[in-house]
Amino acid sequence: MNRTLLLLTAILSSLCGTSLAAEKPNLIWIMADDLGYGDLGCYGQQVIQTPRLDRMAREGIRFTQFYAGATVCAPSRSVLLTGQHQGHTRVRGNAGRTNPLAQALRPEDVTVAEMLKGAGYATALIGKWGLGDVGEAECGLPRKQGFDLFFGYLNQHRAHNHFPEFLWRNEERIALPNKVTAVGDFGGGYATEALLYADDLFADEALKFVAGHQERPFFLYWSMVIPHANNERTRALKDGAHVPDYGPYALEDWPAPDRGQAAMITRLDSYVGRMLDQLHQLGLADNTLVIFTSDNGPHNESNHNLERFEPSGPLTGIKRSLTDGGIREPMIAWWPGKVKPGSESGHVGYFGDWMATAAELAGAAVPEGCDSISFVPSLLGDPDRQKQHEFLYWEFHERGFSQAALYQGHWKGIRERSPDAPLQVFDLKNDIAEKNNVAADNPDITAKLDNYLKTVRSETPDWPIKTPPPPKKR
């Protein structure tokens, strides 16, 4: 679907008036930042309290093998918005300052927001963007990529600071009363006088958007920053778990980063509860699909103790790993009257599938060039109608070039740091922790995965394959 067709669809949709609200469900995608598969009670967490998300799972469906778009922030979001896997999507890594345009969507990239806007939806992004900034030829700004409203951080590095000195409302810079100490390469710093917590503001803004858009279907992409660390504060104070208070963990005999990490997760849990309560209060619950997930696996950047919380659960690895701990996410879907309460799905899906899912629910066409399969049948308890991916794909551009693929839902291939590295193969059905390399025992499977990894990605000058330099001679 090109932009001209999207525009025509939007014009036709607008002629239908408010009748759209009764025909098409509202869509809310809530995404945490660096939350692990095992960080929620409904996924096995024993220490951190997440009562509202646990209740959401009891009232909805819990997916057990749903994957992020990437193992780090920016490409995962690009996969989500474009419906293309990491070998095809525009942004394939965290570019930093070396090439900021490599981390920006372009005018030709059609997003799920544009597709839904063309189907008559009001669209909003609240929170962290990370796919375009001011001063970068103005590429990738949210309102140029299909969002009617934006409030939050454009630059993902500035989002390290949970008490920022400014946020953006559309293209207007909004000053905040926080006093910030500049630390690190990107000026994100940390607040020495902390008054306004960004995610508190985002929660209020998300509720406000929903309350103000009841006359037509809406799509809200609520992109939280917590529990991401303030990396600059970690370097300066050895504590990147920046939160207004420690909540129920204030009296725990834990180091401050541990109390802060737990408090951030419980705080985000309360935000989700506020949204679900409001949907009931406004009479919108039965016509609203809410999905909660995380952009990639858990971090260890706050200086907190991973052993205390076991954020990856039974999985191996964390953020920046291509083992499942870095990419398999909690994913809960809630839609009263449509999704069976207390249900569970083992359907193997990933962020790129949101495009086809949203299109099916909105009665829209999926844009050309997507790697997307709708998971609506799984949501509605009709697994016999659910299509399956033959392969899923990820890559990672830090410390060399790594790749991973999933074949038939359980054969996992990983090639680390070089396209010439030996391929490791794991059978997730019998080895969820990816401890045993079975490549030699399964030559046919290994050959399929090897061929796929060699042919799956399209070349792009922004994200070429790089090999690490040879080790220095001693």
C-alpha positions in Angstrom: 0.0 0.0 0.0 1.6 3.3 -1.0 1.0 6.7 0.5 -1.5 7.8 -2.2 -3.7 4.8 -1.5 -3.4 5.5 2.3 -4.6 9.1 1.7 -7.6 7.9 -0.4 -8.5 5.4 2.3 -8.4 8.1 4.9 -10.7 10.3 2.9 -13.2 7.5 2.4 -13.0 6.6 6.1 -13.7 10.1 7.1 -16.9 10.1 5.1 -18.2 7.3 7.4 -18.3 9.6 10.4 -18.6 8.3 13.9 -20.1 5.0 12.8 -16.5 3.7 12.6 -16.3 3.6 16.4 -18.9 0.9 16.6 -17.3 -1.2 13.8 -13.6 -1.1 14.6 -11.9 -1.8 17.9 -9.7 0.7 19.6 -6.1 -0.5 19.8 -3.6 0.2 22.6 0.0 -1.1 22.4 1.7 -0.6 25.8 5.4 -1.3 25.8 7.9 -1.3 28.7 11.6 -0.7 28.1 14.1 -3.4 29.0 11.5 -5.6 30.9 12.4 -9.3 31.0 10.4 -12.4 30.3 10.5 -13.3 34.0 9.9 -9.8 35.5 6.1 -10.3 36.0 4.4 -12.4 38.5 2.3 -14.1 35.8 5.6 -15.2 34.1 7.1 -16.5 37.3 8.5 -13.5 39.1 8.7 -14.2 42.9 10.0 -10.9 44.3 8.6 -7.9 42.4 5.0 -7.1 42.8 2.9 -6.8 39.6 -0.7 -7.2 40.7 -2.4 -5.3 37.8 -0.5 -7.1 35.0 -1.1 -10.4 36.7 -4.8 -9.6 36.8 -4.6 -8.5 33.2 -3.3 -11.9 32.3 -6.1 -13.6 34.3 -8.6 -11.5 32.4 -7.0 -12.0 29.1 -4.5 -14.2 27.2 -0.8 -14.7 28.0 1.6 -15.6 25.1 4.5 -17.8 26.0 6.7 -17.5 22.9 6.3 -14.0 21.6 9.4 -12.1 20.4 10.6 -8.5 20.2 11.8 -7.2 16.9 15.4 -7.0 18.1 17.6 -7.3 21.2 18.1 -3.6 21.5 15.8 -0.6 21.4 15.7 1.3 18.1 15.5 -1.7 15.7 12.9 -3.4 17.8 10.7 -0.3 17.5 11.4 -0.1 13.7 10.2 -3.8 13.3 7.1 -3.1 15.3 6.1 0.0 13.3 7.0 -1.2 9.8 6.0 -4.9 10.0 9.3 -5.9 8.5 11.8 -8.2 10.2 15.3 -6.9 11.2 16.8 -7.9 7.9 14.4 -5.7 6.0 13.3 -2.9 8.3 14.9 0.6 8.0 16.6 0.8 11.4 18.6 -2.2 12.2 20.6 -1.1 15.2 21.3 1.7 17.7 23.3 4.1 15.6 24.3 6.7 18.3 26.1 9.7 17.0 28.1 7.9 14.3 25.3 8.1 11.8 22.1 9.5 13.3 20.2 9.1 10.0 20.7 5.4 10.1 18.4 5.5 13.2 15.6 7.5 11.5 12.6 6.3 9.5 12.3 7.9 6.0 9.3 9.2 4.1 8.9 6.0 2.1 8.6 3.8 5.3 4.9 3.1 5.8 4.1 2.6 9.5 1.3 0.8 11.3 0.2 4.3 12.4 -0.1 5.5 8.8 -2.0 2.3 7.9 -4.5 2.8 10.8 -4.8 6.5 10.1 -5.8 5.6 6.6 -8.5 3.3 8.1 -10.0 6.2 10.1 -8.2 5.9 13.3 -7.0 8.7 15.6 -3.3 7.9 16.3 -1.0 8.9 19.2 2.5 8.1 20.3 3.2 8.8 24.0 6.6 8.2 25.5 9.9 7.1 23.8 10.3 7.4 20.0 14.0 6.8 19.1 13.4 6.7 15.3 14.2 10.2 14.3 15.1 13.5 15.9 15.1 17.2 15.1 18.2 18.4 13.3 18.5 15.2 11.3 17.0 16.5 8.1 13.8 16.2 10.1 13.5 12.5 9.1 11.4 10.1 11.1 9.5 12.6 13.3 6.4 10.9 14.6 3.9 13.2 12.9 5.6 12.5 9.6 5.2 8.8 10.2 1.4 8.6 10.8 0.9 9.9 14.4 -1.6 12.7 14.9 -0.2 13.4 18.4 3.2 12.9 20.0 4.3 13.6 23.5 7.6 12.3 24.8 11.3 11.8 24.0 12.5 12.0 20.4 16.1 11.0 21.2 16.4 7.7 22.9 19.6 8.6 24.7 17.9 11.6 26.3 15.4 9.1 27.5 18.0 7.7 29.8 17.1 10.5 32.2 13.7 9.9 33.8 13.6 13.5 35.1 14.4 15.4 31.9 14.7 19.1 31.5 12.4 19.0 28.5 10.1 16.8 26.4 8.5 17.3 23.0 4.9 17.9 22.2 4.7 17.3 18.5 7.5 19.5 17.3 7.4 21.9 20.2 10.1 21.6 22.9 8.3 21.7 26.4 10.6 22.9 29.2 10.2 21.1 32.6 11.3 22.3 36.0 13.9 19.5 36.6 17.5 20.6 37.1 19.7 18.3 35.1 23.5 17.6 35.4 24.9 16.8 32.0 26.9 13.6 32.1 28.0 11.4 29.2 28.1 11.8 25.5 24.5 12.6 24.7 23.7 15.2 27.4 20.9 13.0 28.9 22.4 13.5 32.4 20.5 13.0 35.5 18.3 15.2 37.7 19.9 16.8 40.7 16.6 18.5 41.5 13.9 16.0 40.5 10.3 17.3 40.3 8.5 15.7 37.4 9.0 12.0 36.5 8.6 11.5 32.7 6.6 8.2 32.9 4.1 9.8 35.4 3.5 12.5 32.7 3.2 9.8 30.0 0.6 7.9 32.0 -1.5 11.0 32.5 -1.2 11.9 28.8 -2.2 8.4 27.7 -5.4 8.5 29.9 -6.1 12.0 28.6 -5.8 10.8 24.9 -8.2 7.9 25.5 -10.8 10.1 27.3 -10.7 12.7 24.5 -11.0 10.3 21.6 -14.2 8.3 22.2 -16.0 9.4 19.1 -13.9 7.4 16.7 -11.5 4.4 16.8 -8.1 5.2 18.1 -4.6 3.7 18.1 -2.4 4.5 21.1 1.2 3.5 21.1 2.2 4.0 24.7 6.0 3.6 24.9 7.2 3.7 28.5 10.8 4.3 29.5 10.8 2.3 32.7 12.5 0.1 33.8 15.3 1.3 31.5 18.3 2.5 33.5 19.7 6.0 33.6 23.1 5.0 32.3 24.7 8.4 33.0 23.6 8.2 36.6 25.0 4.7 36.9 28.4 6.0 35.8 28.2 8.9 38.2 26.5 7.5 41.2 26.6 3.7 40.6 22.8 3.7 40.7 20.8 4.0 37.5 17.5 2.8 38.9 16.0 6.3 39.0 12.5 6.4 40.5 10.6 9.0 42.6 10.3 6.6 45.5 10.9 3.0 46.4 7.2 2.3 47.0 6.6 -1.1 48.7 10.4 -1.8 48.7 11.4 1.2 50.8 12.1 -0.9 53.9 13.8 -3.8 52.1 17.3 -4.5 53.2 18.6 -4.3 49.6 21.0 -2.0 47.8 19.4 1.1 46.4 19.6 0.0 42.7 17.7 -3.2 43.6 15.0 -1.3 45.4 14.8 1.2 42.5 14.6 -1.5 39.9 11.7 -3.3 41.6 10.0 0.0 42.3 10.1 1.0 38.6 8.4 -2.3 37.6 5.7 -2.0 40.2 5.2 1.6 39.1 4.7 0.7 35.5 2.3 -2.1 36.7 0.1 0.6 38.3 0.1 2.7 35.1 -1.4 -0.3 33.2 -4.0 -0.7 36.0 -5.1 2.9 35.7 -5.6 2.5 31.9 -7.7 -0.7 32.2 -9.8 0.9 35.0 -10.5 4.0 32.8 -11.5 1.8 29.9 -14.1 0.2 32.1 -15.2 3.6 33.5 -15.7 5.1 30.0 -17.5 2.0 28.7 -14.7 1.3 26.1 -13.4 -1.9 27.5 -15.4 -4.3 25.3 -14.3 -2.5 22.2 -10.6 -2.0 23.0 -7.8 -4.4 22.5 -4.9 -3.7 24.9 -1.5 -5.4 24.5 1.3 -5.2 27.0 4.9 -6.2 26.2 8.5 -5.0 26.3 10.9 -3.8 23.6 13.8 -6.3 24.4 15.2 -8.4 27.2 16.2 -7.1 30.7 19.2 -4.9 31.3 21.9 -5.0 33.9 22.7 -1.3 33.5 21.3 0.1 36.8 24.0 -1.8 38.9 21.2 -3.9 40.4 21.5 -7.6 41.2 20.1 -9.9 38.4 20.3 -12.9 40.7 17.8 -11.3 43.1 15.1 -11.0 40.5 16.0 -13.5 37.8 14.5 -11.3 35.1 14.9 -13.7 32.2 13.1 -16.5 34.0 14.0 -19.9 32.5 15.7 -18.3 29.5 19.4 -17.6 28.9 20.7 -14.1 28.2 19.6 -10.5 28.7 19.5 -7.4 26.5 22.1 -7.6 23.6 21.9 -11.4 23.6 20.3 -13.3 20.7 19.5 -16.1 23.0 15.8 -16.0 24.0 16.5 -14.0 27.2 17.4 -11.0 25.0 14.4 -11.3 22.7 11.5 -13.4 24.1 9.1 -11.1 25.9 6.1 -11.2 28.2 3.0 -10.4 26.0 -0.5 -10.1 27.5 -3.6 -9.3 25.4 -6.8 -8.0 27.1 -10.1 -7.5 25.3 -13.2 -8.2 27.5 -15.8 -10.2 25.7 -13.5 -11.2 22.9 -10.4 -12.8 24.5 -11.1 -15.7 26.7 -10.1 -14.9 30.3 -7.2 -16.9 31.8 -6.1 -18.3 28.4 -2.6 -19.0 27.2 -1.1 -19.3 23.7 2.1 -20.9 22.6 1.8 -19.2 19.2 5.2 -18.1 17.9 4.9 -14.5 16.9 7.0 -11.3 16.9 6.6 -7.5 16.8 6.4 -7.4 13.1 3.1 -9.3 13.3 1.4 -6.2 14.8 1.0 -4.7 11.3 -1.1 -7.6 9.9 -3.0 -8.0 13.2 -3.9 -4.3 13.3 -4.8 -4.3 9.7 -7.2 -7.3 10.1 -8.9 -5.7 13.0 -9.2 -2.3 11.2 -10.4 -3.8 7.9 -7.3 -2.4 6.2 -4.8 -3.7 3.7 -1.3 -4.7 4.9 1.3 -2.5 3.2 3.6 -4.1 0.6 6.8 -5.6 1.7 5.8 -6.7 5.2 7.0 -9.8 7.0 3.8 -10.0 9.0 1.2 -12.6 10.0 -1.9 -11.6 11.9 -2.3 -13.3 15.3 -6.0 -12.4 15.6 -7.0 -16.1 15.4 -4.8 -16.8 18.5 -6.4 -13.8 20.3 -9.9 -15.1 19.6 -9.2 -18.7 20.5 -9.2 -20.1 17.0 -5.7 -21.8 16.7 -6.8 -23.9 13.7 -7.1 -20.7 11.6 -3.7 -19.4 12.8 -1.0 -19.1 10.2 2.6 -19.8 11.3 6.0 -18.4 10.4 8.4 -20.8 8.9 11.3 -18.6 10.0 11.8 -15.6 12.3 15.0 -13.5 12.1 17.2 -11.1 14.2 20.6 -9.5 13.8 22.9 -7.5 16.1 25.4 -4.9 15.0 27.5 -4.3 18.1 30.8 -6.1 18.6 30.8 -7.4 15.1 27.8 -8.8 13.2 25.6 -11.5 14.7 22.5 -13.3 13.4 19.8 -15.5 14.8 16.8 -17.3 13.2 14.0 -19.5 14.5 12.8 -22.4 12.2 9.5 -24.1 12.7 9.0 -22.5 16.1 11.7 -24.3 18.0 14.9 -24.8 16.0 17.1 -21.8 16.9 20.2 -20.9 15.0 22.8 -18.3 16.3 25.9 -17.1 14.5 27.9 -14.7 16.7 30.1 -11.7 15.8 31.0 -12.8 12.2 29.1 -14.1 9.1 31.7 -16.8 8.9 31.4 -18.0 12.5 30.2 -21.5 13.2 26.4 -21.9 13.4 25.1 -23.0 16.8 21.7 -24.8 16.8 19.4 -25.3 19.8 16.1 -27.2 20.1 14.0 -24.9 22.2 11.3 -27.6 22.6 13.7 -29.6 24.7 16.2 -27.0 25.8 14.5 -23.7 26.5 17.7 -22.3 28.1 19.8 -23.0 24.9 22.5 -24.8 26.7 23.2 -27.7 24.2 24.4 -27.0 20.7 22.9 -29.7 18.5 24.1 -28.5 15.1 26.2 -31.6 14.5 23.3 -34.0 15.4 20.9 -32.3 13.1 22.7 -31.6 9.8 19.5 -31.0 7.7 18.1 -28.5 10.2 21.5 -26.8 10.4 21.7 -26.5 6.6 18.3 -25.0 6.4 19.1 -22.4 9.0 22.5 -21.7 7.5 21.0 -21.1 4.0 18.3 -18.9 5.5 20.8 -16.7 7.3 22.8 -16.2 4.2 19.9 -15.1 2.1 17.4 -13.4 4.4 18.6 -9.8 4.7 18.5 -7.1 2.1 21.7 -5.0 1.9 21.6 -1.4 3.1 24.4 1.2 3.2 23.3 2.3 6.7 23.7 -1.2 8.1 26.4 -3.2 6.3 27.7 -6.4 7.6 30.8 -5.8 9.7 33.3 -8.3 11.0 35.3 -7.6 14.2 39.0 -6.8 13.8 41.3 -9.7 14.4 42.6 -10.0 18.0 45.8 -8.2 18.7 49.0 -10.2 18.9 50.6 -10.4 22.3 
